[in-house]
Amino acid sequence: MSKLYIVPTPIGNLEDMTFRAIRILKEVDLILAEDTRTSGKLLKHFEIGTHMHSHHMHNEHKTTENLIARLKAGETIALISDAGTPAISDPGFLLTRACVENKIEVECLPGATAFVPALVNSGLPNEKFVFEGFLPDKKGRQTRFLALAEETRTMILYVSPHKLVKTLAEFIQYFGEDRQVCVSRELSKMHEENVRGTAKEVLTHFEKTAPRGEIVVVVAGKTIEKEAKKSKYSKDDN
C-alpha cells in the first residue's frame, strides 16, 4: 500500500538512530532527502541502499505533484531531513498536507528532534510551551518580539550562531535583563553545552565566547517571571 513515512534522523549522535527508522528506510521505494550528500553519509553508515531524490525548500513546490502521483501508483516513500524530524523548521509540511488532501496514508515515526531535549535541559517549566522556530530576520521581527513579550508559556526558538548575541540583546530589550534563558548548543554531540541564567548573564557569556554549532534557545514566559518575583518578595518580607 502507498504510504508516506516521515522519518526522524539523529541531530548529531548516530547512536540515536532507531531500529525502526533503519528498517523503514531500507524497505521503501524512495527516500526524499533535504541534502542527498549529507543524508548519503547517514545511509552509507547504516548500509541503506535505497534510491534518493532531493527534496528541499527550493524545489518542494515543484516536486510535490509528481510525488503524489507516485504514491497514488502504489509506491512507498520516506522523507528525511539533514537532522531531526522533517517538517519541524524543515521541508515536509507541503508534501504531508498534499498526502492528507489526497487521502494517502502518512505515518510519522517518533525520534530525534532538537527542541524537546533543549526544553527539558533548561530546567524551565515545560507543562506548557510554545515553539517559535526561527524568528523573522527583518520584516515582522519587532512585531513578533512585541507579541512574545506578553507570552506566558515557556518559549523555544531556533537561532543561528551568528545571530545569537543579537537575539539575546533583543531579549533584554523586549523581555528585560532578568528573564531566565537557557541556550543549548550542539545537543547530543561531544561538545554539548547548556548555558543557563538571566538574559544578561547569558549574553555576557556569549559576548566573551563565540557561539558555534546548532543552537536552541529556551526562554521563560512572562507569568513565570512574575511568579518568581512574587516568591522572592514573600521571602524578603519574612
C-alpha positions as CSV (number, residue, x, y, z in Angstrom):
1,M,0.0,0.0,0.0
2,S,1.1,3.5,-0.7
3,K,2.3,5.5,2.3
4,L,4.5,8.5,3.1
5,Y,6.8,7.9,6.1
6,I,8.2,10.8,8.0
7,V,11.5,9.5,9.4
8,P,13.5,11.4,12.0
9,T,17.3,11.2,11.8
10,P,19.9,11.9,14.5
11,I,20.6,15.5,15.3
12,G,24.3,14.7,16.0
13,N,24.8,11.3,17.6
14,L,24.4,8.4,15.2
15,E,23.5,6.1,18.1
16,D,20.1,7.9,18.3
17,M,19.0,6.3,15.0
18,T,16.2,3.8,15.8
19,F,16.0,0.2,14.5
20,R,12.6,1.0,13.1
21,A,13.9,4.0,11.1
22,I,16.6,1.9,9.6
23,R,14.1,-0.8,8.6
24,I,11.7,1.7,7.0
25,L,14.5,3.4,5.0
26,K,15.6,0.0,3.7
27,E,12.1,-1.1,2.7
28,V,10.6,2.0,1.0
29,D,10.8,2.5,-2.8
30,L,12.3,6.0,-2.5
31,I,13.9,8.3,0.1
32,L,13.4,12.1,-0.1
33,A,16.4,13.9,1.4
34,E,16.9,17.6,2.1
35,D,20.5,17.2,1.1
36,T,21.5,14.0,-0.6
37,R,25.2,14.5,0.2
38,T,24.5,14.8,3.9
39,S,22.0,12.0,4.0
40,G,24.2,9.8,1.8
41,K,26.7,9.6,4.6
42,L,24.0,8.5,7.1
43,L,22.6,5.9,4.7
44,K,26.1,4.5,4.0
45,H,26.8,4.2,7.7
46,F,23.7,2.1,8.2
47,E,24.1,0.2,4.9
48,I,20.9,1.5,3.4
49,G,20.9,1.3,-0.4
50,T,17.5,2.8,-1.2
51,H,17.5,5.4,-4.0
52,M,17.3,9.0,-3.0
53,H,15.8,12.2,-4.5
54,S,16.5,15.7,-3.4
55,H,13.5,17.4,-1.6
56,H,14.1,20.8,-0.1
57,M,12.6,24.2,0.4
58,H,13.7,25.4,-3.0
59,N,12.0,22.6,-5.0
60,E,9.2,21.1,-2.9
61,H,6.6,23.3,-4.6
62,K,7.6,21.8,-8.0
63,T,8.1,18.2,-6.9
64,T,5.0,17.6,-4.7
65,E,2.6,16.9,-7.6
66,N,4.9,14.2,-9.1
67,L,5.4,12.6,-5.7
68,I,1.7,12.4,-5.1
69,A,1.3,10.7,-8.4
70,R,4.0,8.1,-7.5
71,L,2.3,7.5,-4.1
72,K,-1.1,7.0,-5.8
73,A,0.6,4.5,-8.1
74,G,1.4,2.4,-5.0
75,E,4.9,3.4,-4.1
76,T,6.1,3.9,-0.5
77,I,8.2,7.0,0.2
78,A,10.2,8.1,3.2
79,L,11.0,11.7,3.9
80,I,14.1,12.7,5.9
81,S,15.9,15.9,6.7
82,D,19.5,16.7,7.3
83,A,18.9,16.2,11.1
84,G,15.9,15.7,13.3
85,T,12.3,15.4,12.4
86,P,11.2,16.6,9.0
87,A,8.6,19.5,8.8
88,I,9.9,21.0,12.1
89,S,11.6,24.1,10.7
90,D,12.5,21.9,7.7
91,P,10.8,20.8,4.5
92,G,7.9,18.4,4.8
93,F,4.7,20.3,5.5
94,L,3.7,20.8,1.9
95,L,4.0,17.1,1.0
96,T,2.3,15.9,4.2
97,R,-0.6,18.3,3.5
98,A,-0.9,17.1,-0.1
99,C,-1.0,13.5,1.1
100,V,-3.7,14.2,3.6
101,E,-5.7,16.0,0.9
102,N,-5.4,13.1,-1.4
103,K,-6.2,10.5,1.3
104,I,-2.7,9.0,1.2
105,E,-1.7,7.5,4.5
106,V,1.0,9.4,6.4
107,E,3.0,7.9,9.3
108,C,5.5,9.9,11.3
109,L,8.0,7.8,13.3
110,P,9.0,9.1,16.8
111,G,12.6,10.1,17.1
112,A,15.2,12.8,17.3
113,T,14.3,16.5,17.4
114,A,16.3,19.3,19.0
115,F,13.7,21.3,20.8
116,V,12.5,18.6,23.2
117,P,15.8,17.9,24.9
118,A,16.6,21.6,25.0
119,L,13.3,22.3,26.8
120,V,13.9,19.5,29.3
121,N,17.5,20.5,29.8
122,S,16.6,24.1,30.5
123,G,15.0,23.5,33.9
124,L,12.2,25.9,33.0
125,P,8.6,24.9,33.3
126,N,7.6,22.6,30.5
127,E,3.9,21.7,31.2
128,K,3.0,24.4,28.7
129,F,5.3,25.8,26.0
130,V,5.3,27.4,22.6
131,F,7.7,26.5,19.7
132,E,8.6,29.6,17.6
133,G,11.3,28.0,15.4
134,F,13.3,30.7,13.6
135,L,12.2,34.3,14.1
136,P,11.9,36.6,11.0
137,D,15.2,38.2,10.1
138,K,13.9,41.7,9.4
139,K,10.2,42.2,8.3
140,G,8.0,41.3,11.2
141,R,10.7,40.7,13.7
142,Q,9.8,43.6,16.0
143,T,6.1,42.7,15.8
144,R,6.9,39.1,16.8
145,F,9.0,40.2,19.8
146,L,6.3,42.5,21.0
147,A,3.8,39.6,20.9
148,L,6.3,37.2,22.6
149,A,6.8,39.8,25.4
150,E,3.3,39.0,26.5
151,E,3.7,35.2,26.1
152,T,3.1,33.4,29.4
153,R,4.3,30.0,28.3
154,T,7.9,28.9,28.0
155,M,9.2,29.8,24.6
156,I,11.5,27.7,22.3
157,L,13.5,29.3,19.4
158,Y,16.0,28.1,16.9
159,V,18.8,30.6,16.4
160,S,21.7,30.7,14.1
161,P,25.1,31.1,15.8
162,H,25.9,34.4,14.1
163,K,22.5,35.8,15.3
164,L,22.7,34.6,18.9
165,V,24.3,37.7,20.5
166,K,21.9,40.0,18.7
167,T,18.9,37.8,19.7
168,L,20.0,37.8,23.4
169,A,20.3,41.6,23.3
170,E,16.8,41.7,21.9
171,F,15.6,39.5,24.8
172,I,16.9,42.2,27.2
173,Q,15.2,44.9,25.2
174,Y,11.8,43.3,25.0
175,F,11.7,40.9,27.9
176,G,14.0,42.5,30.5
177,E,17.6,41.6,31.5
178,D,16.4,39.3,34.3
179,R,14.3,37.0,32.1
180,Q,15.5,33.4,32.6
181,V,17.1,31.9,29.5
182,C,18.8,28.6,28.5
183,V,21.0,28.3,25.4
184,S,21.5,24.6,24.3
185,R,24.3,24.1,21.8
186,E,25.5,21.0,19.9
187,L,22.9,18.7,21.5
188,S,23.8,15.0,21.6
189,K,27.3,15.8,20.3
190,M,30.6,15.6,22.1
191,H,30.7,19.3,22.9
192,E,27.1,19.7,24.0
193,E,26.7,22.8,26.2
194,N,23.7,24.2,28.1
195,V,24.2,27.8,29.3
196,R,21.6,28.9,31.8
197,G,20.9,32.2,33.6
198,T,19.4,35.6,33.1
199,A,19.3,37.1,29.6
200,K,22.1,39.5,30.7
201,E,24.2,36.7,32.1
202,V,23.8,34.5,29.1
203,L,24.5,37.4,26.7
204,T,27.7,38.3,28.7
205,H,28.9,34.6,28.3
206,F,28.4,34.6,24.5
207,E,29.9,38.0,24.0
208,K,33.1,36.5,25.5
209,T,32.7,33.1,23.9
210,A,31.7,33.0,20.3
211,P,28.8,30.6,19.8
212,R,29.2,27.7,17.4
213,G,27.1,24.8,16.1
214,E,23.3,24.2,16.2
215,I,21.6,26.3,18.8
216,V,18.2,26.1,20.6
217,V,17.1,28.8,23.0
218,V,14.5,28.4,25.7
219,V,13.1,31.4,27.4
220,A,10.8,31.7,30.4
221,G,7.4,33.2,29.9
222,K,6.1,36.4,31.3
223,T,3.9,34.9,34.0
224,I,6.7,32.6,35.2
225,E,8.9,35.7,35.7
226,K,6.3,37.5,37.8
227,E,5.7,34.4,40.0
228,A,9.4,34.2,40.6
229,K,9.5,37.9,41.7
230,K,6.5,37.4,44.0
231,S,8.2,34.4,45.6
232,K,11.3,36.5,46.2
233,Y,9.3,39.3,47.8
234,S,7.5,36.9,50.1
235,K,10.8,35.5,51.4
236,D,12.1,39.1,51.9
237,D,9.0,40.0,53.9
238,N,9.6,37.1,56.2
